[in-house]
């Protein structure tokens, strides 16, 4: 038997995060430059400039502050550790299995033409919720893959995995 079978470690995809951030930054810059080259401040030009500025700020924010998230489920210690590391620091949070009441799949995005991503939300005894696997994880754009991840997590929590 695998000596690390009690561990399930999942990491966010840093390359995808960086590509999305870089794309947002480039598109933002192009919109800003394009709106400034027209010379006239009409409604469409102002909208393009504001959208470009928003994309530029969001893209740069993601480049510098978007964390790499590692979620470790440990059946021996009966804990879930969530580690967030970004360029300027790190944070860590631990949840005991006995704190967890339920887990469900939640979605982020726009059903009318946008891309939807899925993540697992834990409901704790305190009534609070904690989101797991948010951001750029493999399978986060597939509801069935996220549901399979939720089932696997519940097996660990319930002692059957």
DOFI-410573 format. One record per residue (C-alpha): x, y, z. Coordinates in steps of 0.2 Angstrom, whole numbers, padded with zeros to 4 digits, always signed. Example, Ala and Ser with C-alpha at 12.3 -4.5 7.8 and 13.67 -1.06 7.14 Angstrom:
REM DOFI-410573
+0062-0022+0039
+0068-0005+0036
REM end
This chain:
REM DOFI-410573
+0000+0000+0000
+0006+0018-0004
+0013+0026+0012
+0005+0043+0007
-0012+0036+0003
-0019+0045+0018
-0014+0062+0009
-0023+0070-0005
-0014+0086-0011
-0021+0097-0025
-0013+0113-0031
-0020+0127-0041
-0013+0129-0059
-0001+0144-0058
+0002+0144-0076
-0016+0146-0081
-0018+0160-0068
-0003+0169-0075
-0009+0167-0093
-0027+0174-0088
-0019+0189-0079
-0007+0193-0093
-0021+0192-0106
-0032+0203-0096
-0018+0216-0094
-0014+0216-0113
-0033+0217-0118
-0034+0232-0105
-0019+0241-0112
-0026+0238-0130
-0043+0246-0125
-0035+0260-0116
-0023+0264-0131
-0037+0261-0144
-0049+0273-0135
-0035+0287-0133
-0031+0286-0151
-0048+0291-0157
-0045+0309-0150
-0064+0312-0146
-0072+0307-0130
-0089+0300-0135
-0099+0287-0125
-0091+0272-0133
-0074+0279-0131
-0076+0282-0113
-0084+0265-0110
-0069+0257-0119
-0057+0267-0109
-0065+0263-0092
-0067+0244-0097
-0048+0244-0102
-0043+0252-0086
-0053+0240-0076
-0045+0225-0085
-0028+0232-0083
-0030+0234-0064
-0038+0217-0062
-0024+0209-0073
-0010+0217-0064
-0019+0213-0047
-0020+0195-0052
-0002+0195-0058
+0005+0201-0041
-0008+0196-0028
-0016+0180-0035
-0011+0166-0023
-0006+0148-0028
-0018+0138-0017
-0013+0120-0011
-0027+0110-0002
-0021+0095+0008
-0033+0082+0014
-0025+0071+0028
-0035+0056+0034
-0022+0052+0047
-0023+0069+0056
-0041+0071+0050
-0038+0089+0044
-0039+0099+0028
-0025+0112+0026
-0028+0127+0014
-0012+0136+0010
-0011+0152+0000
+0006+0158-0007
+0008+0174-0016
+0022+0185-0021
+0022+0195-0005
+0018+0182+0008
+0008+0166+0013
-0007+0161+0024
-0013+0144+0030
-0029+0138+0037
-0033+0121+0045
-0050+0113+0046
-0054+0098+0057
-0065+0085+0049
-0077+0085+0064
-0080+0104+0060
-0088+0100+0043
-0107+0097+0042
-0109+0096+0024
-0101+0099+0007
-0109+0105-0009
-0104+0111-0027
-0106+0129-0030
-0103+0139-0046
-0096+0156-0051
-0099+0164-0068
-0113+0169-0080
-0124+0156-0087
-0129+0167-0101
-0114+0166-0112
-0100+0167-0099
-0089+0153-0093
-0094+0145-0077
-0082+0137-0065
-0086+0126-0050
-0079+0124-0033
-0083+0114-0017
-0090+0124-0002
-0089+0116+0015
-0103+0121+0028
-0096+0121+0046
-0104+0118+0062
-0103+0136+0066
-0114+0140+0051
-0099+0148+0041
-0094+0142+0024
-0077+0139+0017
-0074+0137-0002
-0061+0124-0008
-0053+0123-0025
-0058+0140-0030
-0049+0148-0045
-0038+0138-0058
-0039+0120-0053
-0040+0106-0065
-0058+0101-0068
-0065+0117-0061
-0075+0120-0077
-0083+0103-0076
-0097+0101-0064
-0096+0082-0065
-0077+0083-0061
-0080+0094-0046
-0094+0083-0040
-0082+0068-0041
-0070+0079-0031
-0083+0082-0018
-0088+0064-0016
-0069+0060-0014
-0068+0073-0001
-0083+0066+0009
-0075+0049+0008
-0060+0056+0017
-0071+0066+0030
-0082+0051+0033
-0067+0039+0035
-0071+0028+0020
-0058+0035+0009
REM end
